[in-house]
Amino acid sequence: MLEITRLNSAAADFDRALDALLDRAPEADPTVTAAVAEIIATVRAQGDAALIDYSNRFDRREIQHASELEVPAGAWVEAWQALSPELRSALETSAARIRTYALRQKLEGWEFGDAHGNRLGQRVTAMDRVGLYVPGGKAAYPSSVLMNAIPAKVAGVGELVMVVPAPGGELSPAVLGAAHLAGVDRVFTIGGAQAVAALAYGTESVPAVDKIVGPGNAYVAAAKRLVFGRVGIDSIAGPSEIVVICDGLTDPAWIAMDLFSQAEHDEVAQSILISPDAAYLEAVYEAMQRRLAELPRAEIVRKALAGRGALIAVRDLAEAADVANRIAPEHLELSVAEPRVLLESIRHAGAVFLGRHTPEAFGDYCAGPNHVLPTSRAARFSNPLGVYEFQKRTSLIECTPEGAKVLAPVAGIVADAEGLAAHAASARDRG
């Protein structure tokens, strides 16, 4: 039997039960953090020598010289050409849609003048160099390459440096081909906390970057936490999440697989179905029982659903939206007759998929919007990855002599109130 939590919003203990379900996200492990801190310190002190040592130990490599860690540019083209025509076509379609969406996000600078001739504005520039971490090992994610690299290139980032672990020296041709397609500039076969440290501080071979983006395991997440401030980071990604709101009229087999689509990521992923139709919740459960056997990763799905999955019965769709807002999920499917009406009640979600024919899987690969989304309820205050993550905004202030005379006494008075005499004098000198 498939185990999954069942909740009912009419139950007296519903709020407590929902909070308990949402609080199961793993916290940072102090043991992991301590190990990562040591790795970062070693990379800072020993540079390439540390990268060689860690790669040989953790990734079963036999590296003798740091130059072996970088993938020659020609290998990317070979990897791309070696992919099947079907996969190349699919990646090209995905890349084109991601780029089209990203182009609409690009920020532009602006200026305006006030009544005294002063000019105020904002200048937008791209970051010089960005590091992209791509997971390796258990699975290959060319989609992650496209989703992270293309917005950076659209923003105008000068150099994009990709790091990806290559256990046993094996590197996914799909990942390397996607790097070629997305315009990545350099690729290093290093992973884990040592790769994050190399990007943050630089080594003899790996250049230091301004920002690190991309998902990874607990060690990568801990490393990003520790180097934040030295460099920017996109976010600390938690387990994958999906919430589906359904009115009971979508094929239960479709919804079952939509829930599986996130549960198959790992054992701590979260999949939740909310519906006012109790009979429909059971129909989806039965479909899940039937379709689970179709999945190569069935055991992972089973554990994820038992640990963090839920079927939630609510009074109506309005209450379903309220519950979804409390969850603030990474992915939210509105599988209802009038999804845009229900959308008006949604305030917190990383991405919303509207209608019965819009599965979350489209967003992961080819719809266009970025699949790097806030998790662990961070959609309450955070955003999807986008071009704006790779652009910086600089304020511009230019005063005329007349304008300076107007602003000088104002600044002087406020500076006096704060007890900052040099500020006051600097302002009044222009008055």
C-alpha positions as CSV (number, residue, x, y, z in Angstrom):
1,M,0.0,0.0,0.0
2,L,1.1,3.5,-0.8
3,E,1.4,5.6,2.3
4,I,0.4,9.3,2.2
5,T,-0.9,11.8,4.8
6,R,-4.6,12.7,4.5
7,L,-5.7,16.0,6.0
8,N,-9.1,17.7,6.2
9,S,-9.4,21.5,6.7
10,A,-12.6,20.9,8.7
11,A,-10.7,18.9,11.4
12,A,-9.9,20.6,14.7
13,D,-6.2,19.9,14.4
14,F,-5.8,20.8,10.7
15,D,-3.6,23.9,11.3
16,R,-1.3,21.9,13.6
17,A,-1.1,19.0,11.2
18,L,-0.4,21.3,8.2
19,D,2.3,23.1,10.0
20,A,3.9,19.8,11.0
21,L,3.9,18.7,7.4
22,L,5.6,21.9,6.2
23,D,8.1,21.9,9.0
24,R,9.7,18.6,7.9
25,A,12.2,20.3,5.5
26,P,15.7,19.4,6.6
27,E,17.8,22.0,8.4
28,A,21.5,22.6,7.8
29,D,23.5,19.8,9.4
30,P,26.2,21.2,11.8
31,T,28.4,18.2,10.9
32,V,28.2,19.0,7.2
33,T,28.8,22.7,7.9
34,A,31.9,21.9,9.8
35,A,33.3,19.6,7.1
36,V,32.5,22.1,4.4
37,A,34.2,24.9,6.4
38,E,37.4,22.8,6.5
39,I,37.2,22.1,2.8
40,I,36.8,25.8,2.0
41,A,39.8,26.7,4.2
42,T,41.9,24.1,2.6
43,V,41.1,25.3,-1.0
44,R,41.8,28.8,0.0
45,A,45.2,27.8,1.4
46,Q,46.3,25.2,-1.1
47,G,44.5,26.2,-4.3
48,D,44.8,23.7,-7.2
49,A,46.6,21.2,-5.0
50,A,43.5,20.9,-2.9
51,L,41.2,20.6,-5.9
52,I,43.3,17.7,-7.2
53,D,43.3,15.9,-3.9
54,Y,39.6,16.3,-3.3
55,S,38.7,15.2,-6.9
56,N,40.9,12.1,-6.6
57,R,39.4,11.2,-3.2
58,F,35.7,12.1,-3.6
59,D,35.2,11.6,-7.4
60,R,37.5,8.6,-7.9
61,R,39.8,10.5,-10.3
62,E,43.5,10.1,-11.0
63,I,44.4,13.7,-11.7
64,Q,48.1,14.6,-11.8
65,H,47.9,18.2,-12.9
66,A,45.2,20.9,-12.5
67,S,45.0,21.4,-16.3
68,E,43.2,18.0,-16.4
69,L,40.3,19.5,-14.5
70,E,39.3,21.9,-17.3
71,V,37.5,20.5,-20.3
72,P,38.9,21.6,-23.7
73,A,36.5,23.8,-25.7
74,G,36.6,21.4,-28.6
75,A,35.2,18.6,-26.4
76,W,32.0,20.6,-26.0
77,V,31.4,20.6,-29.7
78,E,32.1,16.9,-30.0
79,A,29.7,16.2,-27.2
80,W,27.0,18.3,-28.8
81,Q,27.5,16.5,-32.2
82,A,27.4,13.1,-30.5
83,L,23.9,13.7,-29.1
84,S,21.0,12.2,-30.9
85,P,19.2,14.5,-33.4
86,E,16.0,14.2,-31.3
87,L,17.8,15.4,-28.1
88,R,19.6,18.2,-29.9
89,S,16.4,19.4,-31.4
90,A,14.6,19.3,-28.0
91,L,17.5,21.2,-26.3
92,E,17.5,23.8,-29.1
93,T,13.7,24.3,-28.7
94,S,14.0,24.7,-25.0
95,A,17.0,27.1,-25.3
96,A,15.1,29.3,-27.7
97,R,12.0,29.5,-25.5
98,I,14.1,30.2,-22.4
99,R,16.0,33.0,-24.3
100,T,12.8,34.5,-25.6
101,Y,11.4,34.7,-22.1
102,A,14.6,36.0,-20.6
103,L,14.9,38.8,-23.2
104,R,11.7,40.3,-21.7
105,Q,13.3,40.4,-18.3
106,K,16.3,42.5,-19.1
107,L,16.4,45.7,-17.1
108,E,17.3,49.0,-18.6
109,G,18.7,52.1,-17.0
110,W,16.7,55.4,-16.7
111,E,17.2,59.0,-15.7
112,F,15.0,62.1,-14.9
113,G,15.5,65.7,-14.0
114,D,14.0,67.6,-11.1
115,A,12.9,71.3,-11.1
116,H,16.4,72.5,-10.3
117,G,18.2,70.7,-13.1
118,N,19.5,67.9,-11.0
119,R,19.7,64.6,-12.8
120,L,18.8,61.4,-10.9
121,G,18.8,57.9,-12.4
122,Q,19.8,54.3,-12.4
123,R,22.5,52.5,-14.4
124,V,22.2,48.8,-15.1
125,T,25.3,46.7,-15.8
126,A,26.0,43.0,-16.0
127,M,28.3,41.1,-13.7
128,D,31.8,40.4,-14.9
129,R,32.0,36.7,-14.1
130,V,29.5,34.2,-12.8
131,G,30.0,30.6,-11.7
132,L,27.4,27.9,-12.5
133,Y,27.3,24.7,-10.4
134,V,25.7,21.8,-12.2
135,P,25.0,18.6,-10.3
136,G,26.6,15.4,-11.5
137,G,26.9,11.8,-10.4
138,K,23.5,10.2,-9.9
139,A,21.8,12.1,-12.7
140,A,22.6,14.5,-15.6
141,Y,20.7,17.8,-15.9
142,P,21.2,19.6,-19.2
143,S,18.1,21.6,-18.4
144,S,19.8,23.1,-15.4
145,V,22.6,24.3,-17.6
146,L,20.2,26.0,-20.0
147,M,18.1,27.6,-17.2
148,N,21.1,29.1,-15.4
149,A,23.4,29.9,-18.3
150,I,21.0,31.5,-20.8
151,P,19.7,34.3,-18.5
152,A,23.3,35.1,-17.5
153,K,24.2,35.4,-21.2
154,V,21.1,37.5,-21.9
155,A,22.1,39.8,-19.1
156,G,25.5,40.3,-20.7
157,V,27.7,38.5,-18.1
158,G,31.3,38.7,-19.4
159,E,32.4,35.2,-18.5
160,L,30.4,32.2,-17.4
161,V,32.4,29.4,-15.6
162,M,30.7,26.1,-15.2
163,V,31.7,23.4,-12.6
164,V,30.3,19.9,-12.7
165,P,31.6,16.8,-10.9
166,A,32.8,13.9,-13.1
167,P,32.8,10.8,-10.9
168,G,35.3,8.3,-12.3
169,G,36.2,10.8,-15.0
170,E,32.8,10.4,-16.6
171,L,31.0,13.6,-17.8
172,S,27.5,13.6,-19.3
173,P,27.6,14.4,-23.0
174,A,24.1,16.0,-22.6
175,V,25.4,18.4,-19.9
176,L,28.5,19.3,-21.9
177,G,26.5,19.7,-25.1
178,A,24.0,22.0,-23.3
179,A,27.0,24.1,-22.1
180,H,28.0,24.5,-25.8
181,L,24.5,25.4,-26.8
182,A,24.1,28.0,-23.9
183,G,27.3,29.8,-24.5
184,V,29.2,28.8,-21.4
185,D,32.8,30.0,-21.6
186,R,34.8,27.5,-19.4
187,V,34.0,24.1,-17.9
188,F,35.8,22.5,-15.0
189,T,35.2,19.0,-13.8
190,I,35.1,19.7,-10.1
191,G,32.2,19.3,-7.7
192,G,31.1,19.6,-4.1
193,A,32.1,22.2,-1.6
194,Q,35.6,22.4,-3.1
195,A,34.1,23.6,-6.4
196,V,32.1,26.3,-4.6
197,A,35.3,27.4,-2.7
198,A,37.3,27.6,-5.9
199,L,34.7,29.8,-7.6
200,A,34.4,32.0,-4.5
201,Y,38.1,32.5,-3.8
202,G,39.8,31.5,-7.0
203,T,42.8,29.1,-7.5
204,E,45.8,29.1,-9.8
205,S,43.5,27.6,-12.5
206,V,39.9,28.5,-11.6
207,P,39.0,32.2,-11.7
208,A,37.1,33.8,-8.8
209,V,33.6,34.8,-9.8
210,D,31.2,37.5,-8.6
211,K,28.2,35.2,-8.1
212,I,27.5,31.5,-7.8
213,V,24.2,30.0,-9.1
214,G,23.0,26.4,-9.5
215,P,21.7,23.6,-7.3
216,G,23.6,20.9,-5.5
217,N,23.6,18.5,-2.5
218,A,23.8,19.4,1.2
219,Y,27.6,20.0,0.9
220,V,27.1,22.4,-2.0
221,A,24.3,24.2,-0.1
222,A,26.4,24.6,3.0
223,A,29.3,25.9,1.0
224,K,27.1,28.5,-0.7
225,R,26.0,29.7,2.7
226,L,29.5,30.0,4.0
227,V,30.9,32.0,1.0
228,F,27.9,34.3,0.7
229,G,29.2,37.8,1.2
230,R,32.4,37.1,-0.5
231,V,30.3,36.3,-3.6
232,G,26.6,36.6,-4.3
233,I,24.5,33.4,-4.5
234,D,21.2,32.7,-6.1
235,S,19.5,30.9,-3.2
236,I,19.8,27.9,-0.9
237,A,17.7,25.4,-2.7
238,G,15.5,23.0,-0.6
239,P,13.7,19.9,-1.6
240,S,11.5,20.0,-4.7
241,E,7.8,20.8,-4.1
242,I,4.6,20.7,-6.0
243,V,1.0,21.6,-4.9
244,V,-1.9,20.8,-7.2
245,I,-5.3,22.4,-6.7
246,C,-8.0,20.4,-8.6
247,D,-11.7,20.8,-8.9
248,G,-12.2,17.1,-9.3
249,L,-12.6,17.1,-13.1
250,T,-9.1,16.4,-14.4
251,D,-8.1,12.8,-15.2
252,P,-6.9,11.4,-11.9
253,A,-4.1,9.5,-13.7
254,W,-2.7,12.9,-15.0
255,I,-2.6,14.4,-11.5
256,A,-1.1,11.2,-10.1
257,M,1.9,11.6,-12.4
258,D,2.1,15.3,-11.8
259,L,2.6,14.5,-8.1
260,F,5.1,11.9,-9.0
261,S,7.1,14.3,-11.1
262,Q,8.4,16.1,-8.0
263,A,8.5,13.1,-5.7
264,E,10.9,11.3,-8.0
265,H,13.6,13.9,-7.4
266,D,14.5,12.6,-3.9
267,E,13.1,11.1,-0.7
268,V,12.4,14.5,0.9
269,A,10.6,16.1,-2.0
270,Q,7.0,17.2,-1.3
271,S,3.9,16.6,-3.4
272,I,0.5,17.8,-2.2
273,L,-3.0,17.6,-3.8
274,I,-5.7,19.9,-2.6
275,S,-9.4,19.4,-3.6
276,P,-12.9,20.1,-2.4
277,D,-13.9,16.8,-3.8
278,A,-13.1,14.0,-1.3
279,A,-14.1,11.3,-3.7
280,Y,-11.6,12.7,-6.3
281,L,-8.8,12.6,-3.7
282,E,-9.4,8.9,-3.4
283,A,-9.6,8.5,-7.2
284,V,-6.1,10.1,-7.5
285,Y,-4.8,7.9,-4.7
286,E,-6.0,4.8,-6.6
287,A,-4.4,6.1,-9.8
288,M,-1.1,6.7,-7.9
289,Q,-1.3,3.1,-6.7
290,R,-1.7,1.9,-10.3
291,R,0.9,4.1,-11.9
292,L,3.7,3.8,-9.4
293,A,4.9,0.6,-11.0
294,E,5.6,2.5,-14.2
295,L,8.4,4.4,-12.6
296,P,12.1,3.4,-12.5
297,R,12.4,5.6,-9.3
298,A,9.3,4.1,-7.7
299,E,11.0,3.5,-4.3
300,I,12.1,7.2,-4.1
301,V,8.6,8.3,-4.9
302,R,7.1,6.0,-2.3
303,K,9.4,7.3,0.4
304,A,8.8,11.0,-0.6
305,L,5.0,10.5,-0.5
306,A,5.1,8.7,2.8
307,G,7.3,11.3,4.4
308,R,6.1,14.6,3.1
309,G,3.2,14.0,0.7
310,A,-0.4,14.8,1.4
311,L,-4.0,14.7,0.1
312,I,-5.9,17.7,1.6
313,A,-9.7,18.0,1.5
314,V,-11.0,21.6,1.7
315,R,-14.5,23.2,1.7
316,D,-14.1,24.9,-1.6
317,L,-11.6,26.3,-4.1
318,A,-11.3,29.6,-2.2
319,E,-10.1,27.7,0.8
320,A,-7.8,25.7,-1.4
321,A,-6.1,28.9,-2.5
322,D,-5.7,30.0,1.2
323,V,-4.0,26.7,2.0
324,A,-1.8,27.0,-1.0
325,N,-0.7,30.5,0.1
326,R,0.2,29.1,3.5
327,I,2.4,26.5,1.8
328,A,3.9,29.0,-0.7
329,P,5.1,26.2,-2.9
330,E,7.8,26.1,-5.5
331,H,5.4,24.8,-8.1
332,L,1.6,25.3,-8.1
333,E,-0.8,23.7,-10.6
334,L,-4.3,25.2,-10.9
335,S,-6.0,22.2,-12.6
336,V,-9.5,23.8,-12.5
337,A,-12.1,25.0,-15.0
338,E,-11.3,28.7,-14.6
339,P,-7.6,28.9,-13.5
340,R,-7.2,32.6,-14.1
341,V,-10.1,33.4,-11.7
342,L,-8.5,31.3,-9.0
343,L,-5.1,32.9,-9.8
344,E,-6.4,36.2,-8.4
345,S,-6.4,34.5,-5.0
346,I,-2.8,33.2,-5.2
347,R,-0.2,35.4,-3.6
348,H,2.7,33.0,-2.9
349,A,4.2,30.5,-5.4
350,G,7.4,30.2,-7.3
351,A,5.6,29.3,-10.6
352,V,1.9,28.8,-11.4
353,F,0.7,26.4,-14.0
354,L,-2.7,27.3,-15.3
355,G,-5.2,24.7,-16.6
356,R,-5.5,21.0,-17.0
357,H,-3.1,20.9,-19.9
358,T,-0.2,22.6,-18.2
359,P,1.8,20.1,-16.2
360,E,4.8,21.3,-14.1
361,A,7.1,19.2,-16.3
362,F,6.7,21.7,-19.1
363,G,8.2,24.4,-16.8
364,D,11.1,22.2,-16.0
365,Y,12.2,21.9,-19.6
366,C,10.7,23.9,-22.3
367,A,7.9,26.4,-21.4
368,G,10.3,29.3,-21.1
369,P,10.2,30.7,-17.6
370,N,13.0,29.6,-15.4
371,H,12.8,26.4,-13.4
372,V,15.1,27.7,-10.6
373,L,12.4,28.6,-8.1
374,P,12.2,29.5,-4.4
375,T,11.6,26.4,-2.1
376,S,10.8,25.8,1.5
377,R,8.1,28.6,1.6
378,A,10.6,31.2,0.3
379,A,8.1,32.1,-2.4
380,R,6.7,34.5,0.3
381,F,9.7,36.8,-0.2
382,S,11.8,35.4,-3.1
383,N,11.7,35.2,-6.9
384,P,12.5,32.8,-9.7
385,L,16.0,33.0,-11.2
386,G,16.0,35.5,-14.0
387,V,18.1,37.9,-16.0
388,Y,17.8,40.5,-13.2
389,E,19.9,38.1,-10.9
390,F,22.9,38.8,-13.2
391,Q,22.5,42.6,-13.5
392,K,23.5,45.2,-11.0
393,R,21.8,48.6,-10.4
394,T,23.9,51.7,-9.7
395,S,22.3,54.9,-8.6
396,L,23.2,58.1,-10.5
397,I,23.1,61.6,-8.9
398,E,24.3,64.8,-10.7
399,C,23.6,68.2,-9.2
400,T,23.7,71.6,-10.9
401,P,25.0,74.6,-8.9
402,E,21.4,75.8,-8.4
403,G,20.3,72.3,-7.3
404,A,23.2,72.0,-4.9
405,K,22.2,75.2,-3.2
406,V,18.7,73.7,-2.6
407,L,19.9,70.4,-1.3
408,A,22.8,71.8,0.9
409,P,20.8,73.1,3.8
410,V,18.5,70.1,3.9
411,A,21.4,67.7,4.1
412,G,23.2,69.9,6.6
413,I,20.2,70.0,9.0
414,V,19.8,66.2,8.9
415,A,23.5,65.7,9.3
416,D,23.5,68.0,12.4
417,A,20.7,65.9,13.8
418,E,22.8,62.8,13.4
419,G,25.9,64.4,14.9
420,L,27.9,64.0,11.7
421,A,29.8,67.3,11.4
422,A,31.8,66.4,8.3
423,H,28.7,65.4,6.5
424,A,27.1,68.7,7.4
425,A,30.1,70.7,6.3
426,S,30.5,68.8,3.1
427,A,27.0,69.6,2.2
428,R,27.1,73.3,3.2
429,D,30.3,73.8,1.2
430,R,28.1,73.5,-1.9
431,G,25.5,75.9,-0.6
